[in-house]
Amino acid sequence: MNRKTLPSVSVIIPTFNERGNIIRLVGEIRKLARDRGIDIEIIVVDDNSPDKTGIVAKTHFFKDKKVRVFIRKRERGLGTAILFGIKKAKNDVIVGMDADFNHLPERIPVLIEPLDSADLVVASRFIEGGGTDDWGRYWFTLLFQLFLNKVLGFPTIDNTSGYYAIYKDKLWELPLEYIYRGYGDYHLRLLYLAKLKGLEIMQVPVFFPRRVYGKSKSRYLVMFFKYLLVSFELFLKKDRFFSNEGKI
């Protein structure tokens, strides 16, 4: 995809206690947009963080019309925060990413450039060129991903990366209220239902460095069983999705 055909992009960043990351992250994305000539709006959705992440971001970027900060005071949750941002998005492509620098901003062009031949592009730690600093989890996560891919029919080899780009009109063809809830399990629902809908899905490599600031909100053992349950639910219900008779 050449410079003239790069789509406009809405980057959705859900936050909770990411005060030490958010200014640098948004600043790097804004610089990337200027340097690469990409029309990027940034939507920060903060769940009323005790460390004032949302207030800090709103104060720092109040003059920048390409940065929109929303602070939710009545609802919390990663999935619903992303959905809130999607509903506010104005541009053609949605990019979903985390605020902890696991998802490096410089990979955004790598995600959006293949959209001339794909509907959904997913960053993967487990294809050539990808990887992670957290080798303690790498092999267990890879085995889990292989199980999802080979046994349950998930479309990629990294179905929980949470870093992706998708055309907004294609995204709206999916049951968003069903997909965007819970924690990282939303990404399992997104990819599985995108495959069932017949969307063209592509993978690109990504490297996940360790978090520098703050603490992870992930509880890995709880997440594993939750993700496993969600995965089997999707597999067992697959014939009901998008059918006139079935209900999700």
KEKE-3310 file (N, C-alpha, C; in steps of 0.2 Angstrom, whole numbers, plus 5000, padded with zeros to 4 digits):
npx = (5004:5003:5009:4999:4987:4986:4975:4964:4966:4960:4966:4963:4965:4964:4964:4971:4977:4989:4998:5012:5015:5006:5008:5020:5018:5007:5013:5023:5015:5009:5020:5024:5014:5015:5028:5026:5016:5002:4985:4980:4970:4969:4962:4959:4953:4949:4947:4943:4955:4964:4977:4976:4977:4969:4965:4978:4982:4972:4974:4987:4986:4977:4976:4978:4970:4969:4970:4959:4952:4943:4935:4929:4917:4907:4908:4919:4931:4941:4936:4924:4928:4936:4926:4918:4927:4928:4915:4916:4925:4931:4938:4943:4949:4951:4963:4968:4976:4987:4992:5004:5016:5019:5014:5021:5022:5028:5025:5012:5011:5015:5004:4993:4997:4995:4981:4976:4974:4968:4955:4957:4971:4982:4994:5007:5016:5021:5025:5038:5050:5043:5041:5045:5050:5047:5051:5047:5034:5032:5033:5023:5012:5013:5010:4997:4991:4993:4985:4973:4973:4975:4966:4954:4951:4954:4959:4972:4990:4992:4981:4978:4984:4980:4983:4980:4973:4958:4946:4934:4921:4920:4921:4909:4901:4901:4895:4897:4894:4893:4906:4915:4918:4922:4939:4955:4949:4940:4947:4949:4935:4934:4943:4938:4925:4927:4933:4922:4913:4919:4929:4944:4959:4975:4992:5005:5022:5027:5035:5035:5040:5046:5035:5039:5035:5024:5011:5006:4990:4986:4981:4988:4985:4971:4967:4970:4961:4949:4951:4951:4939:4931:4935:4931:4917:4915:4919:4909:4897:4898:4890:4879:4882:4878:4868:4850:4842:4848:4854:4866)
npy = (4994:5011:5028:5037:5029:5025:5022:5032:5032:5026:5025:5015:5016:5008:5012:5010:5015:5019:5030:5033:5029:5034:5047:5047:5036:5041:5052:5046:5040:5051:5057:5047:5048:5060:5059:5049:5053:5049:5049:5050:5047:5048:5039:5039:5029:5030:5021:5029:5030:5027:5033:5044:5044:5047:5060:5066:5064:5070:5084:5086:5084:5093:5103:5097:5092:5079:5070:5062:5061:5051:5049:5036:5035:5027:5014:4999:4990:4981:4976:4983:4996:4997:4995:5007:5016:5012:5016:5030:5032:5040:5038:5027:5015:5004:5003:4993:4993:4991:5000:4998:4997:4985:4983:4990:5006:5009:4998:5000:5005:4993:4985:4992:4993:4981:4981:4983:4971:4963:4961:4961:4963:4955:4956:4945:4935:4923:4920:4920:4932:4938:4938:4938:4946:4940:4926:4916:4913:4911:4898:4890:4898:4898:4884:4883:4892:4885:4874:4881:4885:4873:4863:4869:4877:4891:4906:4911:4910:4917:4921:4930:4941:4955:4966:4974:4978:4984:4986:4998:4997:4983:4978:4982:4974:4963:4955:4966:4970:4958:4953:4963:4963:4958:4953:4950:4940:4945:4947:4934:4931:4941:4937:4924:4925:4934:4926:4916:4925:4926:4935:4942:4937:4942:4939:4948:4950:4953:4960:4958:4968:4969:4976:4993:5003:5003:4990:4974:4970:4958:4941:4927:4913:4913:4919:4910:4899:4905:4909:4897:4892:4901:4899:4886:4888:4896:4887:4877:4884:4888:4885:4892:4906:4920:4914:4914:4908:4905:4911:4922)
npz = (5000:4995:5000:4996:4997:5010:5024:5034:5052:5067:5083:5097:5114:5128:5146:5162:5177:5170:5170:5170:5157:5147:5142:5135:5126:5118:5113:5105:5095:5089:5084:5075:5066:5060:5054:5045:5038:5040:5043:5059:5072:5090:5103:5119:5132:5148:5163:5174:5182:5198:5198:5191:5177:5165:5168:5167:5154:5147:5151:5147:5133:5128:5119:5107:5093:5088:5098:5108:5124:5135:5150:5159:5172:5177:5173:5171:5163:5151:5138:5136:5137:5125:5116:5118:5114:5100:5096:5097:5087:5072:5060:5046:5049:5063:5075:5088:5103:5118:5132:5138:5132:5128:5115:5103:5096:5084:5076:5070:5056:5050:5053:5046:5033:5026:5023:5011:5005:5015:5027:5041:5051:5061:5075:5078:5090:5087:5074:5061:5065:5075:5093:5111:5127:5138:5142:5150:5149:5136:5129:5135:5132:5118:5115:5120:5110:5098:5101:5101:5087:5079:5084:5089:5078:5077:5069:5068:5074:5085:5095:5105:5106:5106:5098:5084:5067:5059:5046:5049:5044:5042:5055:5061:5055:5064:5079:5090:5104:5110:5108:5113:5128:5145:5148:5141:5134:5124:5112:5108:5104:5094:5084:5081:5077:5067:5057:5055:5049:5037:5035:5028:5035:5041:5047:5055:5061:5078:5092:5109:5121:5139:5151:5157:5165:5179:5185:5179:5174:5173:5177:5176:5178:5181:5169:5159:5161:5160:5146:5140:5143:5136:5123:5120:5121:5110:5100:5101:5099:5086:5074:5077:5076:5066:5060:5055:5063:5075:5091:5099)
capx = (5000:5008:5007:4992:4981:4985:4968:4964:4966:4958:4970:4960:4970:4961:4969:4969:4983:4995:5000:5019:5016:5002:5011:5026:5015:5003:5018:5026:5011:5008:5026:5024:5009:5018:5034:5024:5010:4996:4980:4979:4967:4970:4956:4961:4947:4952:4942:4944:4961:4966:4983:4974:4979:4965:4966:4985:4982:4967:4977:4993:4985:4970:4977:4979:4963:4970:4970:4953:4952:4937:4936:4922:4916:4902:4909:4926:4932:4945:4932:4919:4932:4938:4920:4917:4932:4926:4909:4918:4930:4929:4941:4941:4952:4952:4969:4967:4983:4988:4995:5010:5022:5020:5012:5026:5019:5031:5022:5006:5011:5015:4997:4989:4999:4992:4974:4974:4972:4965:4950:4959:4978:4984:5001:5008:5022:5023:5027:5045:5051:5040:5044:5044:5055:5044:5052:5044:5027:5032:5032:5016:5007:5013:5007:4990:4989:4993:4979:4967:4973:4975:4961:4948:4950:4955:4962:4979:4994:4992:4974:4977:4989:4977:4986:4977:4970:4953:4942:4928:4914:4920:4920:4902:4897:4901:4891:4902:4892:4895:4913:4919:4917:4927:4946:4958:4945:4937:4951:4947:4929:4934:4946:4934:4919:4929:4934:4916:4910:4922:4934:4951:4964:4982:4996:5012:5026:5027:5039:5033:5045:5043:5033:5044:5031:5017:5010:5002:4983:4984:4982:4989:4981:4964:4966:4971:4955:4944:4952:4950:4931:4928:4937:4927:4911:4915:4919:4903:4892:4900:4885:4874:4883:4876:4862:4844:4838:4852:4855:4872)
capy = (5000:5017:5033:5040:5025:5024:5024:5036:5027:5028:5020:5015:5014:5008:5013:5010:5016:5019:5037:5033:5027:5037:5053:5045:5032:5045:5056:5042:5039:5057:5058:5042:5050:5066:5057:5044:5056:5045:5052:5045:5050:5043:5039:5036:5028:5028:5019:5033:5027:5031:5037:5050:5043:5050:5068:5068:5064:5076:5090:5086:5084:5097:5107:5092:5089:5072:5066:5063:5057:5050:5046:5033:5034:5022:5007:4997:4984:4982:4975:4988:5002:4997:4996:5014:5020:5011:5020:5037:5033:5044:5036:5021:5009:5004:4999:4991:4992:4992:5006:4997:4997:4978:4985:4995:5011:5009:4993:5002:5005:4986:4983:4995:4993:4975:4981:4983:4964:4960:4965:4961:4961:4953:4955:4939:4934:4917:4919:4922:4939:4939:4936:4942:4946:4935:4919:4911:4912:4910:4891:4888:4902:4895:4878:4885:4895:4879:4870:4884:4885:4866:4859:4872:4881:4898:4908:4913:4907:4922:4924:4934:4947:4961:4971:4972:4983:4981:4991:4999:4994:4976:4977:4983:4968:4958:4957:4970:4970:4951:4952:4967:4962:4954:4956:4949:4936:4949:4946:4927:4932:4945:4933:4918:4927:4937:4920:4913:4929:4926:4941:4940:4939:4941:4940:4951:4948:4958:4958:4961:4969:4969:4982:4997:5007:5000:4983:4971:4969:4951:4936:4922:4906:4914:4920:4903:4895:4909:4909:4890:4891:4905:4896:4880:4890:4898:4881:4873:4888:4891:4884:4897:4913:4923:4911:4917:4904:4904:4917:4921)
capz = (5000:4995:5004:4994:4999:5017:5026:5040:5057:5074:5088:5103:5119:5135:5151:5170:5180:5165:5170:5168:5150:5142:5138:5130:5121:5113:5109:5100:5090:5086:5080:5069:5061:5057:5050:5040:5034:5041:5047:5065:5078:5096:5107:5126:5136:5154:5168:5181:5186:5204:5197:5187:5170:5161:5169:5165:5147:5145:5152:5142:5125:5127:5113:5101:5091:5086:5104:5112:5130:5138:5157:5161:5179:5179:5170:5170:5159:5145:5132:5135:5136:5118:5112:5119:5109:5093:5095:5096:5081:5066:5054:5042:5051:5070:5078:5095:5107:5125:5134:5142:5128:5125:5108:5101:5091:5077:5072:5067:5049:5048:5054:5042:5026:5022:5023:5004:5003:5020:5031:5048:5052:5068:5076:5081:5093:5086:5067:5060:5066:5081:5100:5117:5132:5143:5139:5155:5147:5129:5127:5137:5128:5111:5115:5120:5104:5094:5102:5098:5080:5076:5087:5089:5072:5077:5063:5069:5079:5091:5096:5111:5106:5107:5094:5077:5063:5055:5043:5054:5042:5043:5062:5062:5053:5069:5085:5094:5111:5112:5107:5117:5135:5149:5148:5135:5130:5119:5106:5105:5101:5088:5078:5079:5073:5060:5053:5054:5045:5031:5034:5026:5041:5039:5052:5054:5067:5083:5097:5115:5127:5145:5154:5160:5171:5182:5186:5174:5177:5171:5182:5171:5179:5180:5162:5155:5162:5156:5139:5138:5143:5130:5117:5119:5120:5103:5096:5102:5096:5079:5069:5078:5074:5060:5057:5056:5069:5081:5095:5102)
cpx = (5004:5005:5000:4986:4981:4979:4969:4963:4964:4961:4966:4964:4966:4966:4966:4976:4990:4998:5008:5020:5012:5005:5016:5022:5011:5008:5021:5022:5010:5014:5026:5019:5011:5024:5031:5018:5004:4991:4978:4975:4968:4965:4958:4955:4950:4946:4943:4949:4963:4972:4982:4976:4975:4965:4973:4985:4978:4971:4983:4992:4979:4970:4977:4972:4963:4970:4963:4953:4946:4938:4929:4922:4911:4903:4917:4926:4936:4940:4927:4922:4934:4932:4918:4921:4930:4920:4911:4923:4927:4932:4940:4944:4953:4959:4968:4974:4982:4992:5002:5016:5023:5018:5016:5022:5022:5029:5015:5006:5011:5008:4993:4990:4996:4984:4972:4972:4969:4960:4953:4966:4979:4991:5002:5015:5025:5024:5035:5045:5047:5044:5042:5050:5053:5045:5049:5037:5027:5030:5025:5011:5007:5009:4999:4987:4989:4987:4973:4967:4972:4969:4954:4946:4951:4960:4969:4983:4995:4985:4972:4982:4986:4979:4984:4974:4964:4949:4936:4922:4914:4919:4913:4898:4897:4897:4896:4900:4894:4903:4917:4916:4922:4934:4949:4954:4941:4941:4950:4940:4930:4937:4941:4928:4921:4930:4927:4912:4913:4927:4941:4956:4971:4986:5003:5015:5026:5032:5037:5038:5042:5040:5038:5040:5025:5017:5005:4995:4981:4985:4982:4985:4974:4962:4966:4964:4949:4945:4950:4942:4928:4929:4932:4919:4910:4915:4912:4897:4893:4895:4879:4875:4881:4871:4856:4841:4842:4853:4862:4871)
cpy = (5006:5022:5036:5036:5023:5026:5028:5031:5030:5023:5021:5012:5014:5009:5012:5010:5015:5026:5037:5031:5031:5043:5051:5041:5036:5050:5053:5041:5045:5059:5054:5045:5056:5064:5053:5047:5052:5049:5048:5050:5045:5044:5035:5035:5025:5026:5022:5031:5031:5035:5043:5050:5047:5058:5070:5069:5069:5082:5091:5087:5089:5101:5103:5089:5082:5067:5067:5058:5057:5046:5043:5032:5029:5015:5006:4991:4985:4981:4981:4995:5002:4998:5003:5018:5019:5015:5027:5038:5036:5041:5029:5015:5010:5000:4999:4990:4993:4998:5005:4996:4989:4979:4991:5000:5010:5003:4995:5002:4998:4983:4985:4994:4987:4976:4982:4976:4960:4964:4966:4959:4961:4953:4949:4938:4928:4915:4922:4930:4942:4937:4940:4942:4941:4928:4914:4909:4910:4903:4889:4892:4899:4888:4879:4888:4889:4875:4874:4884:4878:4862:4862:4877:4888:4900:4910:4909:4911:4925:4928:4939:4954:4967:4970:4979:4980:4987:4992:4997:4987:4974:4978:4978:4962:4960:4960:4970:4963:4950:4956:4968:4958:4958:4954:4944:4939:4947:4939:4927:4935:4940:4927:4920:4931:4931:4917:4918:4929:4932:4938:4942:4937:4942:4943:4950:4954:4955:4961:4962:4969:4976:4986:5000:5003:4993:4980:4970:4961:4946:4929:4916:4907:4915:4914:4900:4899:4909:4902:4889:4895:4902:4890:4882:4893:4892:4878:4877:4890:4890:4889:4904:4914:4919:4914:4914:4905:4911:4916:4921)
cpz = (5000:4999:5003:4996:5006:5020:5032:5046:5064:5079:5094:5108:5126:5140:5158:5173:5176:5165:5168:5160:5145:5138:5133:5124:5116:5109:5104:5094:5086:5081:5074:5064:5057:5052:5044:5036:5034:5045:5053:5070:5084:5101:5114:5130:5143:5159:5175:5185:5192:5203:5193:5179:5165:5161:5166:5157:5144:5146:5148:5135:5124:5121:5106:5099:5089:5091:5107:5118:5133:5145:5159:5169:5182:5177:5170:5166:5153:5139:5131:5134:5128:5114:5113:5114:5102:5091:5094:5090:5075:5059:5051:5045:5059:5071:5085:5098:5114:5126:5138:5138:5126:5117:5106:5095:5084:5073:5069:5060:5046:5048:5048:5035:5022:5021:5016:5001:5009:5024:5039:5048:5059:5069:5080:5084:5090:5078:5067:5061:5072:5087:5106:5122:5138:5141:5144:5153:5140:5127:5129:5133:5120:5110:5115:5113:5098:5095:5099:5090:5077:5078:5086:5083:5072:5072:5063:5074:5085:5092:5102:5112:5108:5103:5087:5074:5059:5052:5048:5051:5042:5050:5064:5059:5058:5075:5091:5102:5114:5112:5113:5124:5139:5148:5141:5131:5124:5112:5103:5101:5094:5083:5076:5075:5067:5055:5051:5049:5038:5030:5032:5032:5039:5046:5051:5061:5071:5088:5103:5120:5133:5147:5158:5166:5173:5182:5181:5178:5176:5176:5178:5172:5178:5172:5158:5155:5159:5149:5136:5138:5137:5124:5115:5118:5113:5098:5095:5099:5089:5074:5071:5076:5067:5056:5059:5062:5075:5085:5099:5110)
residu = (MET:ASN:ARG:LYS:THR:LEU:PRO:SER:VAL:SER:VAL:ILE:ILE:PRO:THR:PHE:ASN:GLU:ARG:GLY:ASN:ILE:ILE:ARG:LEU:VAL:GLY:GLU:ILE:ARG:LYS:LEU:ALA:ARG:ASP:ARG:GLY:ILE:ASP:ILE:GLU:ILE:ILE:VAL:VAL:ASP:ASP:ASN:SER:PRO:ASP:LYS:THR:GLY:ILE:VAL:ALA:LYS:THR:HIS:PHE:PHE:LYS:ASP:LYS:LYS:VAL:ARG:VAL:PHE:ILE:ARG:LYS:ARG:GLU:ARG:GLY:LEU:GLY:THR:ALA:ILE:LEU:PHE:GLY:ILE:LYS:LYS:ALA:LYS:ASN:ASP:VAL:ILE:VAL:GLY:MET:ASP:ALA:ASP:PHE:ASN:HIS:LEU:PRO:GLU:ARG:ILE:PRO:VAL:LEU:ILE:GLU:PRO:LEU:ASP:SER:ALA:ASP:LEU:VAL:VAL:ALA:SER:ARG:PHE:ILE:GLU:GLY:GLY:GLY:THR:ASP:ASP:TRP:GLY:ARG:TYR:TRP:PHE:THR:LEU:LEU:PHE:GLN:LEU:PHE:LEU:ASN:LYS:VAL:LEU:GLY:PHE:PRO:THR:ILE:ASP:ASN:THR:SER:GLY:TYR:TYR:ALA:ILE:TYR:LYS:ASP:LYS:LEU:TRP:GLU:LEU:PRO:LEU:GLU:TYR:ILE:TYR:ARG:GLY:TYR:GLY:ASP:TYR:HIS:LEU:ARG:LEU:LEU:TYR:LEU:ALA:LYS:LEU:LYS:GLY:LEU:GLU:ILE:MET:GLN:VAL:PRO:VAL:PHE:PHE:PRO:ARG:ARG:VAL:TYR:GLY:LYS:SER:LYS:SER:ARG:TYR:LEU:VAL:MET:PHE:PHE:LYS:TYR:LEU:LEU:VAL:SER:PHE:GLU:LEU:PHE:LEU:LYS:LYS:ASP:ARG:PHE:PHE:SER:ASN:GLU:GLY:LYS:ILE)
# end
